[in-house]
């Protein structure tokens, strides 16, 4: 099969449609990895067929579905790349690397964030969030991840049971920028959802 991503998609569809159990899917993937480690290149989907867990017709049907999804994603990406920026749609603003914020500006913006966030070593912002249980902490981490992807940020996130620790800074300037304080205020708002 073309890629690990395609393998995962194959098994996700097979399990979702009831062709395979999750345990059978894991078993095929483990056996295929062992075969590849011994130098016998084998895809996990071919392993499922070889082991008799799915029939040839089902295997072909699933492979067509996976390949059509991969092809349509690739075509969409190529079309978007060729087209360039779409008229009427603004490109996201990319801040050019500048100098880190001065201490007066850091203090002013830090005061707006509240007591939970603190500036550590004049380099990054850090905050701790406590939740009633692990499920709530995980839900917060997922929301934080979506926000980070939307805002083009890569915060350090540490999950310790019911506690989540977040640190953020701009790597391009190895310090704090206004975007870091903006991101921190958005993270703070996530706790009220």
RASULLIN-V156836 format. One record per residue. PHI is phi in degrees with one decimal (NA if undefined). NEAR is the number of other C-alpha atoms within 10 Angstrom. D_FIRST is the distance of its C-alpha to the first C-alpha in whole Angstrom. Layout:
BEGIN
phi = [PHI & PHI]
near = [NEAR & NEAR]
d_first = [D_FIRST & D_FIRST]
END
This chain:
BEGIN
phi = [NA & -65.5 & -153.5 & -63.0 & -62.6 & -67.0 & -60.5 & -61.0 & -63.7 & -55.1 & -72.2 & -62.3 & -67.2 & -62.0 & -72.0 & -60.6 & -85.5 & 84.4 & -75.0 & -133.7 & -86.6 & -57.5 & -65.2 & -64.4 & -62.4 & -62.1 & -59.8 & -63.1 & -65.5 & -65.6 & -63.6 & -65.9 & -63.7 & -62.8 & -65.2 & -65.4 & -64.8 & -84.8 & 88.2 & -103.7 & -57.6 & -144.7 & -87.9 & -65.7 & -67.4 & -66.8 & -63.8 & -62.0 & -68.0 & -62.4 & -77.8 & 79.7 & -77.8 & -135.2 & -86.1 & -61.6 & -64.6 & -63.5 & -59.2 & -61.9 & -61.4 & -66.0 & -63.0 & -60.8 & -62.7 & -62.8 & -65.3 & -67.6 & -65.2 & -63.1 & -63.7 & -67.2 & -65.3 & -64.4 & -63.1 & -62.5 & -66.3 & -65.2 & -63.1 & -65.3 & -67.1 & -69.2 & -70.4 & 74.4 & -65.6 & -80.4 & -65.0 & 86.1 & -110.3 & -74.4 & -69.8 & -62.5 & -72.7 & -110.9 & -72.7 & -78.9 & -57.7 & -129.6 & -76.8 & -61.0 & -63.8 & -75.9 & -65.7 & -64.8 & -67.6 & -60.8 & -64.8 & -61.8 & -69.9 & -63.9 & -65.9 & -71.9 & -74.2 & 110.5 & -78.4 & -66.3 & -90.3 & -136.7 & -86.7 & -106.5 & 53.0 & 51.5 & -123.3 & -146.8 & -96.3 & -140.0 & -148.1 & -119.3 & -122.6 & -109.4 & -128.1 & -67.7 & -155.5 & -62.7 & -59.7 & -66.1 & -64.7 & -65.8 & -61.8 & -63.2 & -62.2 & -64.5 & -62.1 & -61.8 & -62.9 & -62.7 & -61.4 & -60.9 & -66.2 & -63.9 & -92.4 & 69.7 & -111.7 & -131.3 & -73.9 & -83.8 & -125.4 & -124.0 & -106.5 & -125.1 & 62.4 & -93.2 & -116.2 & -121.8 & -111.6 & -123.9 & -129.1 & -142.2 & -162.4 & -99.1 & -67.4 & -60.7 & -113.2 & 48.8 & -176.3 & -97.3 & -126.1 & -63.9 & -61.9 & -66.8 & -68.9 & -62.8 & -62.0 & -61.4 & -66.9 & -69.5 & -64.3 & -59.5 & -68.0 & -62.7 & -71.5 & -96.2 & -74.1]
near = [15 & 9 & 10 & 11 & 11 & 17 & 17 & 16 & 19 & 22 & 25 & 15 & 15 & 20 & 16 & 11 & 10 & 10 & 18 & 18 & 15 & 14 & 10 & 15 & 22 & 14 & 15 & 22 & 22 & 14 & 16 & 21 & 17 & 14 & 16 & 14 & 11 & 9 & 9 & 11 & 12 & 17 & 20 & 26 & 25 & 17 & 20 & 23 & 17 & 13 & 11 & 10 & 17 & 17 & 13 & 14 & 10 & 13 & 19 & 12 & 10 & 19 & 18 & 13 & 15 & 20 & 16 & 12 & 14 & 17 & 12 & 11 & 12 & 12 & 12 & 12 & 12 & 11 & 11 & 12 & 10 & 9 & 10 & 8 & 11 & 9 & 8 & 6 & 7 & 8 & 9 & 8 & 6 & 7 & 8 & 8 & 12 & 10 & 12 & 19 & 17 & 12 & 10 & 9 & 13 & 19 & 14 & 10 & 17 & 19 & 12 & 11 & 16 & 11 & 9 & 11 & 21 & 18 & 17 & 10 & 8 & 15 & 19 & 19 & 22 & 19 & 18 & 15 & 16 & 15 & 15 & 10 & 11 & 16 & 12 & 14 & 19 & 17 & 11 & 19 & 19 & 12 & 14 & 21 & 16 & 12 & 17 & 16 & 10 & 9 & 14 & 13 & 17 & 15 & 19 & 11 & 17 & 13 & 15 & 11 & 14 & 15 & 17 & 19 & 15 & 19 & 20 & 24 & 26 & 19 & 14 & 13 & 15 & 13 & 20 & 23 & 25 & 15 & 16 & 20 & 21 & 14 & 20 & 23 & 17 & 16 & 18 & 18 & 10 & 14 & 13 & 6 & 7]
d_first = [0 & 4 & 6 & 8 & 10 & 7 & 7 & 11 & 11 & 10 & 12 & 15 & 15 & 15 & 18 & 20 & 20 & 21 & 18 & 18 & 20 & 19 & 21 & 18 & 15 & 16 & 17 & 14 & 12 & 15 & 15 & 12 & 13 & 16 & 14 & 13 & 16 & 18 & 16 & 14 & 10 & 9 & 6 & 8 & 8 & 8 & 11 & 13 & 13 & 14 & 17 & 18 & 17 & 16 & 17 & 15 & 17 & 16 & 12 & 12 & 14 & 12 & 9 & 11 & 13 & 10 & 9 & 13 & 14 & 12 & 13 & 17 & 16 & 16 & 19 & 21 & 21 & 22 & 24 & 26 & 26 & 27 & 30 & 31 & 33 & 34 & 38 & 40 & 37 & 38 & 36 & 36 & 39 & 37 & 40 & 41 & 42 & 45 & 47 & 47 & 50 & 53 & 55 & 57 & 54 & 52 & 54 & 55 & 51 & 51 & 54 & 52 & 50 & 52 & 52 & 49 & 47 & 49 & 48 & 48 & 49 & 49 & 46 & 44 & 44 & 43 & 44 & 43 & 43 & 44 & 43 & 44 & 41 & 37 & 36 & 38 & 37 & 33 & 34 & 36 & 33 & 30 & 33 & 34 & 30 & 30 & 33 & 32 & 29 & 32 & 34 & 32 & 33 & 32 & 34 & 34 & 34 & 35 & 35 & 38 & 38 & 40 & 41 & 39 & 40 & 39 & 39 & 39 & 40 & 39 & 37 & 38 & 42 & 42 & 44 & 44 & 44 & 46 & 42 & 42 & 45 & 43 & 40 & 42 & 44 & 41 & 40 & 44 & 43 & 40 & 42 & 45 & 42]
END
